[in-house]
Amino acid sequence: MTVSVIRFGGSNCDRDAVRALAELGVDAELVWHEDGLPADTTGVVIPGGFSYGDYLRAGAMAARSPIMDEVRAAAEDGTPVLGVCNGAQIGSESSLTPGAFTTNRSARFQCEHVSVRVENADTPWTAAYEEGEVIELPIAHGEGRFEVSDERLDELEREDRVLFRYCDADGAVTDDANPNGSKHNVAGVLGDHDTVAVLMPHPERATLPDIGPTDGQGILEGFGQ
């Protein structure tokens, strides 16, 4: 099993993802986007950072890299794909997942720890948690506000494709607990298959016990499911 962590110009969480996966016993390697997906790829991480300097809008240019055609094809074949932060923006721009991520309500870059509630525990990414469980993860983004039409959001909620919501430490989903103004406090969503997910918080930064909380381990364990 080899998880390909895609590196674009401006990616800066790619090595973090490789290290975090190694901590969990998952083999991972960095893949430069121009080289395409290796034949032995069994999972894909689209990491955080500022691909192409976030020109035009976050994720827009990386989404048009030829490797994303390969990622979409792999996702359709059931290969697990996880987009984190800038990777979530790339994932939405690539139509891997619905909706879009835009400028934070504060119009500022925000870097802090937040609480998120597990909305659907019946996925590879959340199998380690209980539905309704609250976990702590860090965020670091300027364009993390999830936006989608009301009709589409209703559909996502009916299909149980909202993965995480921002909440307070007790699990209450409130506006005060919403760090970026995301619609209905959405922090992560699923694609057409539950093996494809994007989220704004960084699980790879909450994995190594020597440097802080480890609540993100369960998400990355989805590559071993």
C-alpha positions as CSV (number, residue, x, y, z in Angstrom):
1,M,0.0,0.0,0.0
2,T,1.5,3.4,-1.0
3,V,-0.3,6.6,-0.5
4,S,0.7,9.3,-3.0
5,V,0.9,12.8,-1.4
6,I,0.7,15.2,-4.3
7,R,3.1,18.2,-4.3
8,F,2.3,21.3,-6.3
9,G,4.4,24.5,-6.4
10,G,3.4,26.1,-3.1
11,S,2.4,23.0,-1.2
12,N,3.7,23.2,2.3
13,C,2.0,20.4,4.3
14,D,3.1,17.5,2.0
15,R,6.0,16.4,4.2
16,D,3.8,16.7,7.3
17,A,1.3,14.3,5.7
18,V,4.0,11.8,4.8
19,R,5.4,11.9,8.4
20,A,1.9,11.6,9.9
21,L,1.0,8.6,7.8
22,A,4.4,7.0,8.6
23,E,3.6,7.4,12.3
24,L,0.5,5.2,11.7
25,G,2.4,2.6,9.7
26,V,1.1,3.7,6.3
27,D,3.6,3.9,3.5
28,A,3.5,7.2,1.7
29,E,5.6,9.1,-0.8
30,L,5.8,12.6,-2.3
31,V,4.7,12.8,-5.9
32,W,5.4,15.9,-8.0
33,H,2.3,16.8,-9.9
34,E,4.0,16.8,-13.3
35,D,5.1,13.2,-12.8
36,G,1.5,11.8,-12.6
37,L,0.3,9.1,-10.1
38,P,2.6,6.1,-9.7
39,A,1.1,2.8,-10.8
40,D,1.2,1.4,-7.2
41,T,-0.9,4.2,-5.8
42,T,-3.5,2.9,-3.3
43,G,-4.5,6.3,-1.8
44,V,-4.1,10.0,-2.5
45,V,-3.6,13.0,-0.2
46,I,-4.0,16.5,-1.7
47,P,-2.2,18.4,1.0
48,G,-2.4,21.9,2.4
49,G,-0.4,25.0,1.4
50,F,-0.7,27.7,-1.1
51,S,-0.6,26.0,-4.5
52,Y,0.4,28.5,-7.2
53,G,0.3,31.2,-4.6
54,D,-3.6,31.0,-4.5
55,Y,-3.7,33.1,-7.6
56,L,-7.1,33.5,-9.2
57,R,-8.6,31.8,-6.1
58,A,-7.4,29.1,-3.8
59,G,-7.0,25.7,-5.5
60,A,-8.2,26.9,-8.9
61,M,-4.9,26.5,-10.8
62,A,-3.8,23.2,-9.2
63,A,-7.2,21.8,-10.0
64,R,-6.4,22.1,-13.7
65,S,-3.1,20.2,-13.4
66,P,-3.3,17.0,-15.5
67,I,-2.7,14.9,-12.5
68,M,-6.1,15.8,-11.2
69,D,-7.7,13.9,-14.1
70,E,-5.8,10.9,-12.8
71,V,-7.0,11.6,-9.3
72,R,-10.6,11.8,-10.4
73,A,-10.3,8.5,-12.3
74,A,-8.7,6.8,-9.3
75,A,-11.5,8.2,-7.1
76,E,-14.1,6.7,-9.4
77,D,-12.4,3.4,-9.1
78,G,-12.6,3.5,-5.3
79,T,-9.2,4.7,-4.4
80,P,-9.3,6.7,-1.2
81,V,-8.7,10.4,-1.7
82,L,-8.4,13.0,1.1
83,G,-8.0,16.7,0.5
84,V,-6.9,18.9,3.4
85,C,-7.1,22.7,3.6
86,N,-5.7,23.8,0.2
87,G,-6.3,20.2,-0.8
88,A,-10.0,20.7,0.0
89,Q,-10.1,23.8,-2.1
90,I,-8.4,21.9,-5.0
91,G,-10.8,19.0,-4.5
92,S,-13.9,21.3,-4.7
93,E,-12.4,23.1,-7.7
94,S,-11.9,19.7,-9.3
95,S,-15.5,18.6,-8.7
96,L,-14.3,15.8,-6.5
97,T,-16.6,17.2,-3.8
98,P,-19.5,19.6,-3.9
99,G,-19.5,23.3,-2.9
100,A,-16.7,25.8,-2.7
101,F,-14.4,27.3,-0.1
102,T,-14.1,31.1,-0.1
103,T,-12.8,34.0,2.0
104,N,-13.3,33.7,5.7
105,R,-16.0,35.8,7.3
106,S,-13.3,37.7,9.1
107,A,-11.4,38.4,5.8
108,R,-8.3,37.3,7.7
109,F,-6.0,34.3,7.8
110,Q,-6.9,32.2,10.9
111,C,-4.6,29.8,12.6
112,E,-6.0,28.2,15.8
113,H,-7.3,24.9,17.3
114,V,-11.0,24.3,16.8
115,S,-13.6,21.6,17.8
116,V,-15.4,19.7,15.2
117,R,-18.2,17.2,15.6
118,V,-18.4,13.9,13.7
119,E,-21.6,13.9,11.7
120,N,-21.2,10.5,10.0
121,A,-19.1,7.8,11.6
122,D,-19.9,5.3,8.9
123,T,-17.0,6.2,6.6
124,P,-13.4,5.1,6.3
125,W,-12.3,8.6,7.6
126,T,-14.5,8.5,10.7
127,A,-14.7,4.8,11.6
128,A,-12.4,5.5,14.5
129,Y,-14.9,7.8,16.1
130,E,-18.5,7.7,17.3
131,E,-21.2,9.8,15.7
132,G,-21.5,13.0,17.6
133,E,-18.0,12.7,19.0
134,V,-16.1,16.0,19.4
135,I,-12.4,16.1,18.3
136,E,-9.9,18.9,18.3
137,L,-8.0,19.8,15.1
138,P,-6.0,22.9,14.0
139,I,-7.0,25.2,11.2
140,A,-4.8,27.5,9.1
141,H,-6.6,29.2,6.2
142,G,-7.7,32.4,4.8
143,E,-10.3,30.9,2.4
144,G,-12.0,28.2,4.5
145,R,-15.6,29.3,4.4
146,F,-17.7,26.5,2.9
147,E,-20.4,27.7,0.5
148,V,-23.0,25.7,-1.4
149,S,-26.6,26.4,-2.5
150,D,-29.3,25.7,0.0
151,E,-30.8,23.0,-2.3
152,R,-27.4,21.2,-2.6
153,L,-26.8,21.4,1.1
154,D,-30.2,19.9,1.8
155,E,-29.2,17.1,-0.6
156,L,-25.9,16.5,1.1
157,E,-27.5,16.4,4.5
158,R,-30.2,13.9,3.3
159,E,-27.4,11.7,1.9
160,D,-25.3,12.0,5.1
161,R,-22.4,13.5,3.2
162,V,-21.6,16.2,5.8
163,L,-18.6,14.7,7.5
164,F,-17.7,17.2,10.2
165,R,-19.2,20.4,11.6
166,Y,-17.5,23.2,13.7
167,C,-18.8,23.1,17.2
168,D,-18.0,24.1,20.8
169,A,-16.2,21.8,23.2
170,D,-19.5,20.3,24.2
171,G,-20.6,19.5,20.7
172,A,-23.1,22.4,20.3
173,V,-23.1,23.7,16.7
174,T,-23.3,27.5,17.1
175,D,-22.3,30.5,15.2
176,D,-19.8,31.5,17.9
177,A,-18.1,28.1,17.3
178,N,-17.9,28.7,13.5
179,P,-14.4,30.0,12.9
180,N,-14.8,31.1,9.2
181,G,-18.5,31.5,8.6
182,S,-19.0,28.1,6.8
183,K,-22.6,27.4,5.8
184,H,-24.2,25.3,8.5
185,N,-20.8,25.1,10.2
186,V,-19.6,22.5,7.6
187,A,-16.0,21.6,8.1
188,G,-15.7,18.6,5.8
189,V,-17.8,16.8,3.2
190,L,-17.8,13.6,1.2
191,G,-17.7,13.2,-2.6
192,D,-20.0,10.8,-4.5
193,H,-18.2,7.9,-2.7
194,D,-17.4,7.8,1.0
195,T,-13.8,7.0,0.1
196,V,-13.4,10.7,-1.1
197,A,-13.4,13.5,1.4
198,V,-12.2,17.0,1.9
199,L,-11.9,19.0,5.1
200,M,-10.4,22.4,6.1
201,P,-8.9,21.3,9.5
202,H,-5.5,19.6,9.4
203,P,-5.5,16.0,10.8
204,E,-1.9,15.6,9.9
205,R,-1.0,18.3,12.4
206,A,-2.9,16.4,15.2
207,T,-1.2,13.1,14.8
208,L,2.2,13.1,16.4
209,P,2.0,12.6,20.2
210,D,5.3,14.5,20.8
211,I,3.9,17.8,19.6
212,G,0.3,18.0,20.7
213,P,-3.1,16.4,20.4
214,T,-3.6,13.3,18.3
215,D,-7.3,13.5,17.4
216,G,-6.4,13.6,13.7
217,Q,-5.0,10.0,13.7
218,G,-8.4,8.4,13.2
219,I,-9.0,10.4,10.0
220,L,-5.7,9.3,8.4
221,E,-6.3,5.8,9.5
222,G,-8.9,5.8,6.7
223,F,-6.1,4.8,4.4
224,G,-5.8,1.6,6.2
225,Q,-9.5,0.6,6.1
